[in-house]
Amino acid sequence: MLMNKLLVAALATAFALPALAEETSPFSGNVSLTTNYLYRGVSQTGNRGAIQGGLDYANANGVYVGAWGSNISWLTDSGAYSSGASLELDTYGGYRGAAGDVSYDVGFLRYNYSGEHTGISANTNELYGAVGYKWVTAKYSRSFTDLFGVPDSKGSTYLELNGSYTLEEPGITLGAHYGKQTVAGTGNDGLTYSDYNVKASKDFGGYGLGILINKTNITGDKTRYVLSVSHSM
């Protein structure tokens, strides 16, 4: 009888261990190399390459927090910062969930910039909300500080529509994006613009290869082609 109990216990343990090993970790990470860091259609690196990476924690109840960073050059290129403005670090948190084919996401995002500024800080706080249906998502972001150092621009908004669809047979994900950046404040109307892009990506067992074609309606702006290689962990 004792031997039978020990055998049953051993078998139960043997079958339980693989199940425990298959539990999904709430932590995830990513790293990427890109030929150009575009944010809302505008280059943050002077049309040069970037190294980027992030770490996220997502609880099963829908709550998440994370951080993401990239090298940048636009602050020193524009003269807004005198030195050391080579890093953007974004910190964020929120709540997401889904009900059938409908998904939703609300949260807070802070853009943190290193370096010594010349009197105006580019650090920015935003609240955002998004709702999606199947492969289409609409997102609305609103700043409650001045937007990236633009004077009197508190209350600026960014409205975007994104689509993403995966072709299962070749395993290629196609995407399209439209966004409109509206800059609040008297005298800032000329800073409002729209951006558009289309992209394609393919996953190779945790590694991704992507290409993006981007355009804005900013006067004199040119079409940009961006290649990226990424790895998810």
CYANA upper distance limits for C-alpha pairs under 8 A (distance plus 0.5 A):
  1 MET  CA      5 LYS  CA      6.87
  2 LEU  CA      6 LEU  CA      6.76
  3 MET  CA      7 LEU  CA      6.63
  4 ASN  CA      8 VAL  CA      6.69
  5 LYS  CA      9 ALA  CA      6.65
  6 LEU  CA     10 ALA  CA      6.59
  7 LEU  CA     11 LEU  CA      6.68
  8 VAL  CA     12 ALA  CA      6.65
  9 ALA  CA     13 THR  CA      6.69
 10 ALA  CA     14 ALA  CA      6.66
 11 LEU  CA     15 PHE  CA      6.80
 12 ALA  CA     16 ALA  CA      6.58
 13 THR  CA     17 LEU  CA      6.67
 14 ALA  CA     18 PRO  CA      7.96
 15 PHE  CA     19 ALA  CA      7.55
 16 ALA  CA     20 LEU  CA      6.85
 17 LEU  CA     21 ALA  CA      6.75
 18 PRO  CA     22 GLU  CA      6.77
 19 ALA  CA     23 GLU  CA      7.34
 26 PRO  CA     57 TYR  CA      5.91
 26 PRO  CA     58 ALA  CA      5.60
 26 PRO  CA     59 ASN  CA      6.41
 26 PRO  CA     60 ALA  CA      8.10
 27 PHE  CA     55 LEU  CA      7.83
 27 PHE  CA     56 ASP  CA      6.16
 27 PHE  CA     57 TYR  CA      5.08
 27 PHE  CA     58 ALA  CA      7.07
 28 SER  CA     55 LEU  CA      6.41
 28 SER  CA     56 ASP  CA      5.79
 28 SER  CA     57 TYR  CA      7.07
 28 SER  CA    232 SER  CA      7.96
 28 SER  CA    233 MET  CA      6.16
 29 GLY  CA     53 GLY  CA      7.95
 29 GLY  CA     54 GLY  CA      6.07
 29 GLY  CA     55 LEU  CA      4.90
 29 GLY  CA     56 ASP  CA      6.67
 29 GLY  CA    232 SER  CA      6.35
 29 GLY  CA    233 MET  CA      5.41
 30 ASN  CA     53 GLY  CA      5.84
 30 ASN  CA     54 GLY  CA      5.82
 30 ASN  CA     55 LEU  CA      7.15
 30 ASN  CA    230 SER  CA      7.64
 30 ASN  CA    231 HIS  CA      6.13
 30 ASN  CA    232 SER  CA      4.93
 30 ASN  CA    233 MET  CA      6.38
 31 VAL  CA     51 ILE  CA      8.11
 31 VAL  CA     52 GLN  CA      6.14
 31 VAL  CA     53 GLY  CA      4.55
 31 VAL  CA     54 GLY  CA      7.06
 31 VAL  CA    230 SER  CA      6.17
 31 VAL  CA    231 HIS  CA      5.95
 31 VAL  CA    232 SER  CA      7.22
 32 SER  CA     51 ILE  CA      6.50
 32 SER  CA     52 GLN  CA      5.72
 32 SER  CA     53 GLY  CA      6.68
 32 SER  CA    228 SER  CA      7.37
 32 SER  CA    229 VAL  CA      6.03
 32 SER  CA    230 SER  CA      4.51
 32 SER  CA    231 HIS  CA      6.79
 33 LEU  CA     49 GLY  CA      7.92
 33 LEU  CA     50 ALA  CA      6.45
 33 LEU  CA     51 ILE  CA      5.38
 33 LEU  CA     52 GLN  CA      6.94
 33 LEU  CA    228 SER  CA      6.07
 33 LEU  CA    229 VAL  CA      5.81
 33 LEU  CA    230 SER  CA      6.87
 34 THR  CA     49 GLY  CA      5.99
 34 THR  CA     50 ALA  CA      5.87
 34 THR  CA     51 ILE  CA      7.17
 34 THR  CA    226 VAL  CA      7.47
 34 THR  CA    227 LEU  CA      6.28
 34 THR  CA    228 SER  CA      4.68
 34 THR  CA    229 VAL  CA      6.99
 35 THR  CA     47 ASN  CA      8.18
 35 THR  CA     48 ARG  CA      6.57
 35 THR  CA     49 GLY  CA      4.50
 35 THR  CA     50 ALA  CA      6.91
 35 THR  CA    226 VAL  CA      6.14
 35 THR  CA    227 LEU  CA      6.10
 35 THR  CA    228 SER  CA      6.95
 36 ASN  CA     43 SER  CA      7.21
 36 ASN  CA     44 GLN  CA      8.34
 36 ASN  CA     45 THR  CA      7.09
 36 ASN  CA     46 GLY  CA      8.47
 36 ASN  CA     47 ASN  CA      5.80
 36 ASN  CA     48 ARG  CA      5.63
 36 ASN  CA     49 GLY  CA      5.06
 36 ASN  CA     50 ALA  CA      6.67
 36 ASN  CA    226 VAL  CA      6.45
 36 ASN  CA    227 LEU  CA      8.26
 37 TYR  CA     43 SER  CA      6.11
 37 TYR  CA     44 GLN  CA      6.07
 37 TYR  CA     45 THR  CA      6.46
 37 TYR  CA     47 ASN  CA      7.85
 37 TYR  CA     48 ARG  CA      8.00
 37 TYR  CA     49 GLY  CA      7.16
 37 TYR  CA     50 ALA  CA      6.52
 37 TYR  CA     72 ILE  CA      8.37
 38 LEU  CA     42 VAL  CA      5.61
 38 LEU  CA     43 SER  CA      4.86
 38 LEU  CA     44 GLN  CA      6.46
 38 LEU  CA     45 THR  CA      8.45
 39 TYR  CA     43 SER  CA      6.84
 39 TYR  CA     44 GLN  CA      7.24
 40 ARG  CA    179 GLY  CA      7.66
 40 ARG  CA    181 GLN  CA      8.24
 40 ARG  CA    195 ASP  CA      7.09
 41 GLY  CA    195 ASP  CA      5.82
 41 GLY  CA    196 TYR  CA      7.59
 41 GLY  CA    197 ASN  CA      8.45
 41 GLY  CA    214 ASN  CA      7.02
 41 GLY  CA    215 LYS  CA      7.17
 41 GLY  CA    216 THR  CA      6.72
 42 VAL  CA    216 THR  CA      8.47
 43 SER  CA     47 ASN  CA      6.24
 43 SER  CA     74 TRP  CA      8.39
 44 GLN  CA     72 ILE  CA      5.96
 44 GLN  CA     73 SER  CA      6.69
 44 GLN  CA     74 TRP  CA      5.80
 45 THR  CA     49 GLY  CA      7.34
 45 THR  CA     50 ALA  CA      7.69
 45 THR  CA     71 ASN  CA      7.93
 45 THR  CA     72 ILE  CA      5.31
 45 THR  CA     73 SER  CA      5.25
 45 THR  CA     74 TRP  CA      6.43
 46 GLY  CA     73 SER  CA      6.92
 46 GLY  CA     74 TRP  CA      6.98
 46 GLY  CA     77 ASP  CA      8.23
 50 ALA  CA     70 SER  CA      7.07
 50 ALA  CA     71 ASN  CA      6.35
 50 ALA  CA     72 ILE  CA      7.95
 51 ILE  CA     70 SER  CA      6.37
 51 ILE  CA     71 ASN  CA      6.85
 52 GLN  CA     68 TRP  CA      7.96
 52 GLN  CA     69 GLY  CA      6.14
 52 GLN  CA     70 SER  CA      4.93
 52 GLN  CA     71 ASN  CA      7.58
 53 GLY  CA     68 TRP  CA      6.19
 53 GLY  CA     69 GLY  CA      6.13
 53 GLY  CA     70 SER  CA      7.32
 54 GLY  CA     66 GLY  CA      7.81
 54 GLY  CA     67 ALA  CA      6.02
 54 GLY  CA     68 TRP  CA      4.48
 54 GLY  CA     69 GLY  CA      6.78
 55 LEU  CA     66 GLY  CA      6.14
 55 LEU  CA     67 ALA  CA      6.09
 55 LEU  CA     68 TRP  CA      7.03
 56 ASP  CA     64 TYR  CA      7.76
 56 ASP  CA     65 VAL  CA      6.46
 56 ASP  CA     66 GLY  CA      4.69
 56 ASP  CA     67 ALA  CA      7.08
 57 TYR  CA     64 TYR  CA      6.03
 57 TYR  CA     65 VAL  CA      5.96
 57 TYR  CA     66 GLY  CA      6.60
 58 ALA  CA     62 GLY  CA      7.24
 58 ALA  CA     63 VAL  CA      6.50
 58 ALA  CA     64 TYR  CA      4.76
 58 ALA  CA     65 VAL  CA      7.19
 59 ASN  CA     63 VAL  CA      5.85
 59 ASN  CA     64 TYR  CA      6.54
 62 GLY  CA     95 TYR  CA      5.74
 62 GLY  CA     96 ARG  CA      5.52
 62 GLY  CA     97 GLY  CA      6.27
 63 VAL  CA     93 GLY  CA      8.06
 63 VAL  CA     94 GLY  CA      6.32
 63 VAL  CA     95 TYR  CA      4.95
 63 VAL  CA     96 ARG  CA      7.10
 64 TYR  CA     93 GLY  CA      5.95
 64 TYR  CA     94 GLY  CA      5.99
 64 TYR  CA     95 TYR  CA      6.62
 64 TYR  CA     96 ARG  CA      8.31
 65 VAL  CA     91 THR  CA      8.23
 65 VAL  CA     92 TYR  CA      6.15
 65 VAL  CA     93 GLY  CA      4.54
 65 VAL  CA     94 GLY  CA      7.06
 66 GLY  CA     91 THR  CA      6.41
 66 GLY  CA     92 TYR  CA      6.00
 66 GLY  CA     93 GLY  CA      6.85
 67 ALA  CA     89 LEU  CA      7.43
 67 ALA  CA     90 ASP  CA      6.00
 67 ALA  CA     91 THR  CA      4.96
 67 ALA  CA     92 TYR  CA      6.88
 68 TRP  CA     89 LEU  CA      6.23
 68 TRP  CA     90 ASP  CA      5.65
 68 TRP  CA     91 THR  CA      7.15
 69 GLY  CA     87 LEU  CA      7.56
 69 GLY  CA     88 GLU  CA      5.96
 69 GLY  CA     89 LEU  CA      4.82
 69 GLY  CA     90 ASP  CA      6.61
 70 SER  CA     87 LEU  CA      6.42
 70 SER  CA     88 GLU  CA      5.93
 70 SER  CA     89 LEU  CA      7.28
 71 ASN  CA     86 SER  CA      5.95
 71 ASN  CA     87 LEU  CA      5.12
 71 ASN  CA     88 GLU  CA      6.74
 72 ILE  CA     85 ALA  CA      7.88
 72 ILE  CA     86 SER  CA      5.50
 72 ILE  CA     87 LEU  CA      6.07
 72 ILE  CA     88 GLU  CA      7.01
 73 SER  CA     77 ASP  CA      6.48
 73 SER  CA     85 ALA  CA      7.38
 73 SER  CA     86 SER  CA      6.21
 74 TRP  CA     78 SER  CA      6.37
 75 LEU  CA     79 GLY  CA      6.67
 75 LEU  CA     80 ALA  CA      5.75
 75 LEU  CA     81 TYR  CA      5.92
 75 LEU  CA     85 ALA  CA      6.59
 75 LEU  CA     86 SER  CA      8.45
 76 THR  CA     80 ALA  CA      6.62
 76 THR  CA     81 TYR  CA      5.73
 76 THR  CA     82 SER  CA      6.82
 76 THR  CA     83 SER  CA      7.28
 76 THR  CA     85 ALA  CA      6.69
 76 THR  CA     86 SER  CA      8.49
 80 ALA  CA    117 HIS  CA      6.53
 80 ALA  CA    118 THR  CA      6.39
 80 ALA  CA    120 ILE  CA      7.72
 81 TYR  CA     85 ALA  CA      6.78
 81 TYR  CA    115 GLY  CA      7.09
 81 TYR  CA    116 GLU  CA      6.06
 81 TYR  CA    117 HIS  CA      4.44
 81 TYR  CA    118 THR  CA      5.96
 82 SER  CA    115 GLY  CA      7.93
 82 SER  CA    116 GLU  CA      6.21
 82 SER  CA    117 HIS  CA      6.32
 82 SER  CA    118 THR  CA      6.77
 83 SER  CA    115 GLY  CA      6.05
 83 SER  CA    116 GLU  CA      6.07
 83 SER  CA    117 HIS  CA      8.07
 84 GLY  CA    114 SER  CA      6.86
 84 GLY  CA    115 GLY  CA      4.57
 84 GLY  CA    116 GLU  CA      6.98
 85 ALA  CA    113 TYR  CA      7.15
 85 ALA  CA    114 SER  CA      5.54
 85 ALA  CA    115 GLY  CA      4.70
 85 ALA  CA    116 GLU  CA      7.53
 86 SER  CA    113 TYR  CA      8.43
 86 SER  CA    114 SER  CA      7.15
 86 SER  CA    115 GLY  CA      7.77
 87 LEU  CA    113 TYR  CA      6.51
 87 LEU  CA    114 SER  CA      6.14
 88 GLU  CA    111 TYR  CA      7.41
 88 GLU  CA    112 ASN  CA      6.27
 88 GLU  CA    113 TYR  CA      5.35
 88 GLU  CA    114 SER  CA      7.27
 89 LEU  CA    111 TYR  CA      6.69
 89 LEU  CA    112 ASN  CA      5.58
 89 LEU  CA    113 TYR  CA      6.93
 90 ASP  CA    109 LEU  CA      7.43
 90 ASP  CA    110 ARG  CA      6.15
 90 ASP  CA    111 TYR  CA      5.12
 90 ASP  CA    112 ASN  CA      6.34
 91 THR  CA    109 LEU  CA      6.40
 91 THR  CA    110 ARG  CA      5.86
 91 THR  CA    111 TYR  CA      7.25
 91 THR  CA    112 ASN  CA      8.23
 92 TYR  CA    107 GLY  CA      7.69
 92 TYR  CA    108 PHE  CA      5.99
 92 TYR  CA    109 LEU  CA      4.84
 92 TYR  CA    110 ARG  CA      6.75
 93 GLY  CA    107 GLY  CA      6.08
 93 GLY  CA    108 PHE  CA      6.08
 93 GLY  CA    109 LEU  CA      7.32
 94 GLY  CA    105 ASP  CA      7.68
 94 GLY  CA    106 VAL  CA      6.04
 94 GLY  CA    107 GLY  CA      4.30
 94 GLY  CA    108 PHE  CA      6.71
 95 TYR  CA    105 ASP  CA      6.26
 95 TYR  CA    106 VAL  CA      6.06
 95 TYR  CA    107 GLY  CA      6.80
 96 ARG  CA    103 SER  CA      8.03
 96 ARG  CA    104 TYR  CA      6.06
 96 ARG  CA    105 ASP  CA      4.69
 96 ARG  CA    106 VAL  CA      6.99
 97 GLY  CA    103 SER  CA      6.31
 97 GLY  CA    104 TYR  CA      6.07
 97 GLY  CA    105 ASP  CA      7.15
 98 ALA  CA    102 VAL  CA      6.07
 98 ALA  CA    103 SER  CA      4.57
 98 ALA  CA    104 TYR  CA      6.62
 99 ALA  CA    103 SER  CA      6.79
101 ASP  CA    132 GLY  CA      8.47
101 ASP  CA    133 TYR  CA      6.07
101 ASP  CA    134 LYS  CA      5.74
102 VAL  CA    131 VAL  CA      7.70
102 VAL  CA    132 GLY  CA      6.07
102 VAL  CA    133 TYR  CA      5.15
102 VAL  CA    134 LYS  CA      7.13
103 SER  CA    131 VAL  CA      6.14
103 SER  CA    132 GLY  CA      5.39
103 SER  CA    133 TYR  CA      6.89
104 TYR  CA    129 GLY  CA      8.06
104 TYR  CA    130 ALA  CA      6.04
104 TYR  CA    131 VAL  CA      4.90
104 TYR  CA    132 GLY  CA      6.73
105 ASP  CA    129 GLY  CA      6.14
105 ASP  CA    130 ALA  CA      5.56
105 ASP  CA    131 VAL  CA      7.01
106 VAL  CA    127 LEU  CA      8.22
106 VAL  CA    128 TYR  CA      6.17
106 VAL  CA    129 GLY  CA      4.79
106 VAL  CA    130 ALA  CA      6.86
107 GLY  CA    127 LEU  CA      6.37
107 GLY  CA    128 TYR  CA      5.96
107 GLY  CA    129 GLY  CA      7.07
108 PHE  CA    125 ASN  CA      7.97
108 PHE  CA    126 GLU  CA      6.37
108 PHE  CA    127 LEU  CA      5.10
108 PHE  CA    128 TYR  CA      6.81
109 LEU  CA    125 ASN  CA      6.41
109 LEU  CA    126 GLU  CA      5.71
109 LEU  CA    127 LEU  CA      6.79
109 LEU  CA    128 TYR  CA      8.23
110 ARG  CA    123 ASN  CA      7.81
110 ARG  CA    124 THR  CA      6.20
110 ARG  CA    125 ASN  CA      4.99
110 ARG  CA    126 GLU  CA      6.80
111 TYR  CA    123 ASN  CA      5.94
111 TYR  CA    124 THR  CA      5.64
111 TYR  CA    125 ASN  CA      6.98
112 ASN  CA    122 ALA  CA      8.20
112 ASN  CA    123 ASN  CA      5.52
112 ASN  CA    124 THR  CA      7.55
113 TYR  CA    122 ALA  CA      7.16
113 TYR  CA    123 ASN  CA      6.42
117 HIS  CA    121 SER  CA      6.53
120 ILE  CA    149 GLY  CA      6.16
121 SER  CA    148 PHE  CA      7.80
121 SER  CA    149 GLY  CA      5.82
122 ALA  CA    147 LEU  CA      7.68
122 ALA  CA    148 PHE  CA      4.56
122 ALA  CA    149 GLY  CA      4.66
122 ALA  CA    150 VAL  CA      8.35
123 ASN  CA    147 LEU  CA      8.42
123 ASN  CA    148 PHE  CA      6.49
123 ASN  CA    149 GLY  CA      7.59
124 THR  CA    143 SER  CA      7.62
124 THR  CA    144 PHE  CA      8.43
124 THR  CA    145 THR  CA      6.38
124 THR  CA    146 ASP  CA      7.05
124 THR  CA    147 LEU  CA      6.28
124 THR  CA    148 PHE  CA      6.17
124 THR  CA    149 GLY  CA      8.27
125 ASN  CA    143 SER  CA      6.18
125 ASN  CA    144 PHE  CA      6.45
125 ASN  CA    145 THR  CA      6.28
125 ASN  CA    147 LEU  CA      8.49
126 GLU  CA    141 SER  CA      6.88
126 GLU  CA    142 ARG  CA      5.88
126 GLU  CA    143 SER  CA      4.67
126 GLU  CA    144 PHE  CA      6.47
126 GLU  CA    145 THR  CA      8.10
127 LEU  CA    141 SER  CA      6.19
127 LEU  CA    142 ARG  CA      5.98
127 LEU  CA    143 SER  CA      6.92
127 LEU  CA    144 PHE  CA      8.11
128 TYR  CA    139 LYS  CA      7.59
128 TYR  CA    140 TYR  CA      6.06
128 TYR  CA    141 SER  CA      4.71
128 TYR  CA    142 ARG  CA      6.88
129 GLY  CA    139 LYS  CA      6.22
129 GLY  CA    140 TYR  CA      5.97
129 GLY  CA    141 SER  CA      7.12
130 ALA  CA    137 THR  CA      7.34
130 ALA  CA    138 ALA  CA      6.08
130 ALA  CA    139 LYS  CA      4.59
130 ALA  CA    140 TYR  CA      6.81
131 VAL  CA    137 THR  CA      6.21
131 VAL  CA    138 ALA  CA      6.10
131 VAL  CA    139 LYS  CA      7.08
132 GLY  CA    136 VAL  CA      6.04
132 GLY  CA    137 THR  CA      4.45
132 GLY  CA    138 ALA  CA      6.71
133 TYR  CA    137 THR  CA      6.87
135 TRP  CA    163 GLY  CA      6.13
135 TRP  CA    164 SER  CA      5.80
135 TRP  CA    165 TYR  CA      6.47
136 VAL  CA    161 LEU  CA      7.87
136 VAL  CA    162 ASN  CA      6.29
136 VAL  CA    163 GLY  CA      4.98
136 VAL  CA    164 SER  CA      7.14
137 THR  CA    161 LEU  CA      6.37
137 THR  CA    162 ASN  CA      5.70
137 THR  CA    163 GLY  CA      6.86
138 ALA  CA    159 LEU  CA      8.09
138 ALA  CA    160 GLU  CA      6.32
138 ALA  CA    161 LEU  CA      5.08
138 ALA  CA    162 ASN  CA      6.87
139 LYS  CA    159 LEU  CA      6.44
139 LYS  CA    160 GLU  CA      5.85
139 LYS  CA    161 LEU  CA      7.04
140 TYR  CA    157 THR  CA      7.68
140 TYR  CA    158 TYR  CA      6.37
140 TYR  CA    159 LEU  CA      5.20
140 TYR  CA    160 GLU  CA      7.08
141 SER  CA    157 THR  CA      6.00
141 SER  CA    158 TYR  CA      5.60
141 SER  CA    159 LEU  CA      7.01
142 ARG  CA    155 GLY  CA      6.41
142 ARG  CA    156 SER  CA      6.19
142 ARG  CA    157 THR  CA      4.94
142 ARG  CA    158 TYR  CA      7.07
143 SER  CA    147 LEU  CA      6.92
143 SER  CA    154 LYS  CA      6.43
143 SER  CA    155 GLY  CA      5.57
143 SER  CA    156 SER  CA      5.93
143 SER  CA    157 THR  CA      6.97
144 PHE  CA    154 LYS  CA      5.85
144 PHE  CA    155 GLY  CA      6.04
144 PHE  CA    156 SER  CA      8.37
145 THR  CA    153 SER  CA      7.88
145 THR  CA    154 LYS  CA      5.24
145 THR  CA    155 GLY  CA      7.66
146 ASP  CA    150 VAL  CA      6.46
146 ASP  CA    151 PRO  CA      6.77
146 ASP  CA    152 ASP  CA      6.52
146 ASP  CA    153 SER  CA      5.11
146 ASP  CA    154 LYS  CA      4.76
146 ASP  CA    155 GLY  CA      8.03
146 ASP  CA    156 SER  CA      8.30
147 LEU  CA    151 PRO  CA      8.38
147 LEU  CA    153 SER  CA      6.14
147 LEU  CA    154 LYS  CA      6.81
147 LEU  CA    156 SER  CA      7.14
147 LEU  CA    183 VAL  CA      8.16
151 PRO  CA    185 GLY  CA      8.32
152 ASP  CA    184 ALA  CA      7.81
152 ASP  CA    185 GLY  CA      5.81
152 ASP  CA    186 THR  CA      8.05
153 SER  CA    183 VAL  CA      6.59
153 SER  CA    184 ALA  CA      5.15
153 SER  CA    185 GLY  CA      5.43
153 SER  CA    188 ASN  CA      8.04
154 LYS  CA    184 ALA  CA      6.90
154 LYS  CA    185 GLY  CA      7.84
155 GLY  CA    183 VAL  CA      8.32
155 GLY  CA    184 ALA  CA      6.41
156 SER  CA    181 GLN  CA      8.22
156 SER  CA    182 THR  CA      6.24
156 SER  CA    183 VAL  CA      5.18
156 SER  CA    184 ALA  CA      5.21
157 THR  CA    181 GLN  CA      6.59
157 THR  CA    182 THR  CA      5.77
157 THR  CA    183 VAL  CA      7.17
157 THR  CA    184 ALA  CA      8.23
158 TYR  CA    179 GLY  CA      7.34
158 TYR  CA    180 LYS  CA      6.10
158 TYR  CA    181 GLN  CA      5.04
158 TYR  CA    182 THR  CA      6.66
159 LEU  CA    179 GLY  CA      6.08
159 LEU  CA    180 LYS  CA      5.88
159 LEU  CA    181 GLN  CA      7.29
160 GLU  CA    177 HIS  CA      7.66
160 GLU  CA    178 TYR  CA      6.08
160 GLU  CA    179 GLY  CA      4.57
160 GLU  CA    180 LYS  CA      6.91
161 LEU  CA    177 HIS  CA      6.29
161 LEU  CA    178 TYR  CA      5.83
161 LEU  CA    179 GLY  CA      6.88
162 ASN  CA    175 GLY  CA      7.81
162 ASN  CA    176 ALA  CA      6.33
162 ASN  CA    177 HIS  CA      5.07
162 ASN  CA    178 TYR  CA      7.13
163 GLY  CA    175 GLY  CA      5.88
163 GLY  CA    176 ALA  CA      5.70
163 GLY  CA    177 HIS  CA      6.98
164 SER  CA    173 THR  CA      7.26
164 SER  CA    174 LEU  CA      6.17
164 SER  CA    175 GLY  CA      4.84
164 SER  CA    176 ALA  CA      7.20
165 TYR  CA    173 THR  CA      6.08
165 TYR  CA    174 LEU  CA      5.86
165 TYR  CA    175 GLY  CA      6.97
166 THR  CA    171 GLY  CA      7.08
166 THR  CA    172 ILE  CA      6.18
166 THR  CA    173 THR  CA      4.57
166 THR  CA    174 LEU  CA      6.65
167 LEU  CA    171 GLY  CA      5.98
167 LEU  CA    172 ILE  CA      5.81
167 LEU  CA    173 THR  CA      6.61
167 LEU  CA    174 LEU  CA      8.22
168 GLU  CA    172 ILE  CA      7.45
171 GLY  CA    202 LYS  CA      6.72
171 GLY  CA    203 ASP  CA      7.73
172 ILE  CA    200 ALA  CA      7.26
172 ILE  CA    201 SER  CA      6.23
172 ILE  CA    202 LYS  CA      5.27
172 ILE  CA    203 ASP  CA      8.04
173 THR  CA    200 ALA  CA      6.12
173 THR  CA    201 SER  CA      5.76
173 THR  CA    202 LYS  CA      6.75
174 LEU  CA    198 VAL  CA      8.17
174 LEU  CA    199 LYS  CA      6.38
174 LEU  CA    200 ALA  CA      5.08
174 LEU  CA    201 SER  CA      7.19
175 GLY  CA    198 VAL  CA      6.14
175 GLY  CA    199 LYS  CA      5.58
175 GLY  CA    200 ALA  CA      6.72
176 ALA  CA    196 TYR  CA      8.21
176 ALA  CA    197 ASN  CA      6.27
176 ALA  CA    198 VAL  CA      4.87
176 ALA  CA    199 LYS  CA      6.85
177 HIS  CA    195 ASP  CA      8.49
177 HIS  CA    196 TYR  CA      6.02
177 HIS  CA    197 ASN  CA      5.73
177 HIS  CA    198 VAL  CA      6.89
178 TYR  CA    194 SER  CA      7.87
178 TYR  CA    195 ASP  CA      6.37
178 TYR  CA    196 TYR  CA      5.13
178 TYR  CA    197 ASN  CA      7.33
179 GLY  CA    194 SER  CA      6.07
179 GLY  CA    195 ASP  CA      5.79
179 GLY  CA    196 TYR  CA      7.02
180 LYS  CA    192 THR  CA      8.05
180 LYS  CA    193 TYR  CA      6.44
180 LYS  CA    194 SER  CA      4.79
180 LYS  CA    195 ASP  CA      6.97
181 GLN  CA    192 THR  CA      6.05
181 GLN  CA    193 TYR  CA      6.00
181 GLN  CA    194 SER  CA      6.60
182 THR  CA    189 ASP  CA      8.27
182 THR  CA    191 LEU  CA      7.98
182 THR  CA    192 THR  CA      5.17
182 THR  CA    193 TYR  CA      7.31
183 VAL  CA    188 ASN  CA      6.55
183 VAL  CA    189 ASP  CA      6.97
183 VAL  CA    191 LEU  CA      6.64
183 VAL  CA    192 THR  CA      5.97
184 ALA  CA    188 ASN  CA      6.80
184 ALA  CA    189 ASP  CA      7.71
185 GLY  CA    189 ASP  CA      8.00
188 ASN  CA    192 THR  CA      8.00
193 TYR  CA    216 THR  CA      7.73
193 TYR  CA    217 ASN  CA      6.70
193 TYR  CA    218 ILE  CA      6.74
194 SER  CA    216 THR  CA      6.16
194 SER  CA    217 ASN  CA      6.27
194 SER  CA    218 ILE  CA      8.14
195 ASP  CA    214 ASN  CA      7.94
195 ASP  CA    215 LYS  CA      6.31
195 ASP  CA    216 THR  CA      4.61
195 ASP  CA    217 ASN  CA      7.06
196 TYR  CA    214 ASN  CA      6.33
196 TYR  CA    215 LYS  CA      5.87
196 TYR  CA    216 THR  CA      6.59
197 ASN  CA    212 LEU  CA      7.28
197 ASN  CA    213 ILE  CA      5.91
197 ASN  CA    214 ASN  CA      4.81
197 ASN  CA    215 LYS  CA      6.79
198 VAL  CA    212 LEU  CA      6.35
198 VAL  CA    213 ILE  CA      5.98
198 VAL  CA    214 ASN  CA      7.32
199 LYS  CA    210 GLY  CA      7.69
199 LYS  CA    211 ILE  CA      6.11
199 LYS  CA    212 LEU  CA      4.74
199 LYS  CA    213 ILE  CA      6.76
200 ALA  CA    210 GLY  CA      6.18
200 ALA  CA    211 ILE  CA      6.07
200 ALA  CA    212 LEU  CA      7.17
201 SER  CA    208 GLY  CA      7.24
201 SER  CA    209 LEU  CA      6.01
201 SER  CA    210 GLY  CA      4.59
201 SER  CA    211 ILE  CA      6.97
202 LYS  CA    208 GLY  CA      6.10
202 LYS  CA    209 LEU  CA      6.01
202 LYS  CA    210 GLY  CA      7.06
203 ASP  CA    207 TYR  CA      6.12
203 ASP  CA    208 GLY  CA      4.89
203 ASP  CA    209 LEU  CA      7.12
204 PHE  CA    208 GLY  CA      6.40
204 PHE  CA    209 LEU  CA      8.47
206 GLY  CA    231 HIS  CA      6.18
206 GLY  CA    232 SER  CA      5.92
206 GLY  CA    233 MET  CA      7.74
207 TYR  CA    229 VAL  CA      7.79
207 TYR  CA    230 SER  CA      6.11
207 TYR  CA    231 HIS  CA      4.92
207 TYR  CA    232 SER  CA      7.07
208 GLY  CA    229 VAL  CA      6.14
208 GLY  CA    230 SER  CA      5.44
208 GLY  CA    231 HIS  CA      6.66
209 LEU  CA    227 LEU  CA      8.16
209 LEU  CA    228 SER  CA      6.41
209 LEU  CA    229 VAL  CA      5.28
209 LEU  CA    230 SER  CA      7.07
210 GLY  CA    227 LEU  CA      6.30
210 GLY  CA    228 SER  CA      5.69
210 GLY  CA    229 VAL  CA      7.00
211 ILE  CA    225 TYR  CA      7.69
211 ILE  CA    226 VAL  CA      6.13
211 ILE  CA    227 LEU  CA      5.15
211 ILE  CA    228 SER  CA      6.97
212 LEU  CA    225 TYR  CA      6.26
212 LEU  CA    226 VAL  CA      5.57
212 LEU  CA    227 LEU  CA      7.09
213 ILE  CA    223 THR  CA      7.50
213 ILE  CA    224 ARG  CA      6.26
213 ILE  CA    225 TYR  CA      5.23
213 ILE  CA    226 VAL  CA      7.01
214 ASN  CA    223 THR  CA      6.18
214 ASN  CA    224 ARG  CA      5.63
214 ASN  CA    225 TYR  CA      7.00
215 LYS  CA    221 ASP  CA      7.87
215 LYS  CA    222 LYS  CA      7.07
215 LYS  CA    223 THR  CA      5.36
215 LYS  CA    224 ARG  CA      7.03
216 THR  CA    221 ASP  CA      7.04
216 THR  CA    222 LYS  CA      8.27
216 THR  CA    223 THR  CA      8.29
217 ASN  CA    221 ASP  CA      7.51
